[in-house]
Amino acid sequence: MNNGNLLEQKQRNFSIWMSRIMDMTTETMSDAIDDVVNDDEAEEETDDLTNEVLDEIGVEVATQLSATPKGSIAGKKTEDLMQ
């Protein structure tokens, strides 16, 4: 085997080795991102906390909303508002 063929073989082996490392790195990064993005537990905790806060302020909002006037705006048409 001459030096040219040996060098080509080494380059091919190196390319294969680097490709495998890149594949493993890509897979690891994808798994890590998926774990963060698809964290159902954190999403459930966020929903629970949001619902708790909304329940606490909900009574005040409902009380305030019951005092708001109902009906249409006198003398205004939708076409007039769009111009």
C-alpha positions as CSV (number, residue, x, y, z in Angstrom):
1,M,0.0,0.0,0.0
2,N,1.5,3.3,-1.0
3,N,1.4,6.5,1.0
4,G,-1.4,8.0,-1.2
5,N,-3.8,5.1,-0.5
6,L,-2.9,5.1,3.2
7,L,-3.6,8.8,3.4
8,E,-7.0,8.4,1.6
9,Q,-7.9,5.5,4.0
10,K,-7.0,7.7,7.0
11,Q,-9.1,10.5,5.6
12,R,-12.1,8.2,5.0
13,N,-11.8,6.8,8.5
14,F,-11.6,10.3,10.0
15,S,-14.7,11.4,8.0
16,I,-16.7,8.4,9.2
17,W,-15.6,9.0,12.8
18,M,-16.5,12.7,12.6
19,S,-19.8,11.9,11.1
20,R,-20.7,9.5,13.9
21,I,-19.7,12.1,16.5
22,M,-21.9,14.7,14.8
23,D,-24.8,12.3,14.7
24,M,-24.5,11.5,18.4
25,T,-24.2,15.2,19.2
26,T,-27.2,16.1,17.1
27,E,-29.3,13.3,18.7
28,T,-28.2,14.4,22.2
29,M,-29.1,18.0,21.5
30,S,-32.5,17.0,20.0
31,D,-33.3,14.9,23.1
32,A,-32.3,17.8,25.4
33,I,-34.5,20.3,23.5
34,D,-37.4,17.8,23.4
35,D,-37.1,17.3,27.1
36,V,-37.3,21.0,27.8
37,V,-40.0,21.8,25.3
38,N,-42.2,18.9,26.1
39,D,-42.0,19.2,29.9
40,D,-45.6,18.4,30.7
41,E,-45.0,18.6,34.4
42,A,-43.9,22.3,34.2
43,E,-46.9,23.0,31.9
44,E,-49.3,21.4,34.4
45,E,-47.8,23.4,37.3
46,T,-48.1,26.6,35.2
47,D,-51.7,25.9,34.4
48,D,-52.5,25.1,38.1
49,L,-50.8,28.3,39.3
50,T,-52.6,30.4,36.6
51,N,-56.0,28.9,37.5
52,E,-55.3,29.6,41.2
53,V,-54.5,33.2,40.5
54,L,-57.6,33.6,38.3
55,D,-59.8,32.0,40.9
56,E,-58.5,34.5,43.5
57,I,-59.1,37.5,41.3
58,G,-62.1,36.1,39.6
59,V,-64.5,37.1,42.4
60,E,-63.4,40.7,42.1
61,V,-63.6,40.7,38.3
62,A,-67.1,39.1,38.3
63,T,-68.3,41.7,40.7
64,Q,-66.9,44.6,38.6
65,L,-68.3,43.1,35.4
66,S,-71.8,42.9,36.8
67,A,-71.8,46.7,37.2
68,T,-70.8,47.5,33.6
69,P,-73.5,48.8,31.3
70,K,-74.9,46.5,28.7
71,G,-76.2,47.3,25.2
72,S,-75.0,49.0,22.1
73,I,-73.4,52.4,21.6
74,A,-76.1,54.8,20.7
75,G,-75.9,56.4,17.2
76,K,-72.8,54.4,16.1
77,K,-72.7,51.9,13.3
78,T,-69.9,49.5,12.6
79,E,-69.2,51.1,9.3
80,D,-68.7,54.5,11.0
81,L,-66.2,53.1,13.4
82,M,-64.1,51.5,10.6
83,Q,-63.5,54.8,8.8
